[in-house]
Structure formats: structure tokens, C-alpha cells
Amino acid sequence: MNGITLLIIVVFVGYFYNNRYPQTTKYKVYFGIGCLVFLTFLYFMNYQQPFVYKMAKNVRDIQSQPLHASVPDFQNTINSHNVKYQLANRQGLRCTNCKNPIMLEDINSYKMSYILPIEQGGSNDPTNLKLICPTCYRFKN
């Protein structure tokens, strides 16, 4: 119930602040929507915890599975000889650093990098390669 107490304090402070410094209707609506979202979150966390945890688990599971698992007719036989397509398929069509989806039509802009750099003892082997997006490559160098 600490959350409801906090909400009541915020509402009273907002009310007194509004009397001293009047706000437009737009800001009052935003404040009301914020209070409603807070109360909804508070309700779900206090009375619907199994539901919230199940939803969070489902989101985590979906984020960790490869993208082509959700598309049953995915076929990558056209360019299966290309190393970048093989790496993208091995990584589940996601960038290894930021986990953003790899778009097959833009695969030529993606960069190959070593998982373990050769300077640090990595091998010059295809199993030591990863495919990263241009943004991650730019921040890497």
C-alpha cells in the first residue's frame, strides 16, 4: 500500500502546485493519464503477479529465439553459399551485439567481425566469425 500513499502525495502536491501555478488542460490530462497508468501498474503488481511474470517471461523468450522461427516458410537456399547469409542464419538473423534483426535485403551493409580477435588468441576460422550491424561496427571502431 506504499504505492497508493505515494500516489496520494503526488496528487496533493500536483493539486497545490496547480493552484499556485495554473496549468493548461493538456498538462492536466497528461497528469491524469500518468496517475491512471501508475494505478494500473500498481494493481497488476499487487494482485496479478503471476500474469505479469508470465508476460515478462514470454517477452524474454520471444526476444531470445531466432527470427526465422516465427516465419515457418523461411527459405535461405538462394544465397546459402554466401558466408554472410550463413552467419546470419547461425545467429538467428540477429546482430550479436545489439540483438536487432538482420534484414536480408541489406545484408551487404553488415560487417563480419571476429568473436575473439586474432590478437587475443582467436583463430582465423569461420566458427570465430560473427555478423554485426553497421551501427555496432561504427561504435566498435
C-alpha positions in Angstrom: 0.0 0.0 0.0 3.0 2.3 0.0 2.3 2.9 -3.7 -1.1 4.3 -3.0 0.3 6.5 -0.4 2.9 7.8 -2.8 0.2 8.4 -5.4 -1.9 10.4 -3.0 1.0 12.5 -2.0 1.8 13.2 -5.7 -1.8 14.1 -6.4 -1.9 16.5 -3.5 1.4 18.1 -4.5 0.1 18.4 -8.0 -3.1 20.0 -6.8 -1.3 22.6 -4.7 1.2 23.2 -7.4 -1.7 23.7 -9.8 -3.3 26.3 -7.5 -0.1 28.3 -7.3 1.0 27.8 -10.9 -2.1 27.1 -13.1 -1.5 24.7 -15.9 -3.3 24.2 -19.2 -5.8 21.4 -19.7 -3.3 19.4 -21.8 -0.9 19.1 -18.8 -3.8 18.1 -16.5 -4.8 15.3 -18.9 -1.2 14.1 -19.0 -1.0 14.1 -15.2 -4.3 12.2 -15.0 -3.1 9.6 -17.6 0.1 9.2 -15.6 -1.8 8.6 -12.4 -4.0 6.1 -14.2 -1.0 4.2 -15.6 0.6 4.2 -12.2 -2.6 2.8 -10.6 -2.9 0.1 -13.3 0.8 -0.9 -12.8 0.3 -0.9 -9.0 -2.8 -3.1 -9.4 -1.1 -5.6 -11.7 2.0 -5.9 -9.4 -0.1 -6.4 -6.3 -3.0 -8.6 -7.5 -1.9 -10.1 -10.8 1.8 -11.0 -10.2 1.6 -14.5 -11.9 0.2 -12.8 -15.0 2.9 -10.1 -15.0 5.7 -12.6 -14.6 4.2 -14.8 -17.3 4.1 -11.9 -19.7 7.7 -10.9 -18.9 8.8 -14.5 -19.4 7.0 -14.6 -22.8 8.7 -11.4 -23.9 12.1 -12.7 -22.8 11.6 -16.0 -24.6 10.4 -14.3 -27.8 13.4 -11.9 -27.8 15.8 -14.9 -27.4 14.5 -17.0 -30.2 15.7 -16.6 -33.8 13.5 -14.5 -36.1 13.1 -17.2 -38.7 11.5 -19.5 -36.1 8.4 -17.3 -36.2 8.2 -17.4 -40.0 7.6 -21.0 -41.0 8.2 -20.7 -44.7 11.7 -19.1 -44.4 14.0 -20.4 -47.0 17.6 -19.3 -47.3 18.6 -21.6 -50.1 19.2 -18.9 -52.7 22.3 -17.5 -51.1 23.3 -20.4 -48.9 26.8 -20.3 -50.3 27.4 -16.7 -49.1 29.3 -16.5 -45.8 27.2 -13.6 -44.5 24.0 -15.5 -45.1 25.4 -18.5 -43.2 26.5 -16.3 -40.3 23.1 -14.5 -40.2 21.3 -17.9 -40.2 23.6 -19.2 -37.4 22.9 -16.1 -35.3 19.2 -16.4 -35.8 19.0 -13.3 -38.0 20.0 -11.0 -35.2 23.1 -8.8 -34.7 25.3 -10.4 -32.0 25.9 -7.1 -30.2 22.5 -5.2 -30.1 20.2 -8.1 -31.0 18.4 -6.1 -33.7 17.1 -8.1 -36.6 19.3 -8.6 -39.7 17.5 -7.6 -42.8 18.4 -10.0 -45.6 17.9 -7.3 -48.3 20.6 -5.1 -46.5 23.0 -7.9 -45.6 25.8 -6.4 -47.7 26.0 -3.4 -45.3 26.5 -5.7 -42.4 30.1 -6.4 -41.3 31.9 -9.5 -40.3 34.0 -9.4 -37.2 35.9 -11.9 -35.0 34.3 -13.2 -31.9 37.7 -13.5 -30.3 40.2 -11.2 -32.1 43.2 -12.9 -33.6 45.4 -10.6 -31.4 43.9 -12.1 -28.3 44.4 -15.7 -29.5 41.3 -16.2 -31.7 41.5 -18.5 -34.7 41.1 -17.5 -38.3 38.3 -19.9 -38.7 34.6 -19.4 -39.8 33.4 -20.5 -36.4 35.2 -17.4 -34.9 33.2 -15.0 -37.1 30.1 -13.0 -36.3 28.0 -10.6 -38.3 27.3 -7.2 -36.8 25.2 -4.3 -38.0 26.8 -1.1 -39.3 25.9 0.8 -36.2 27.6 -1.6 -33.8 30.6 -1.8 -36.2 30.9 2.0 -36.1 30.9 2.1 -32.3 33.3 -0.8 -32.2 36.0 1.0 -34.1 
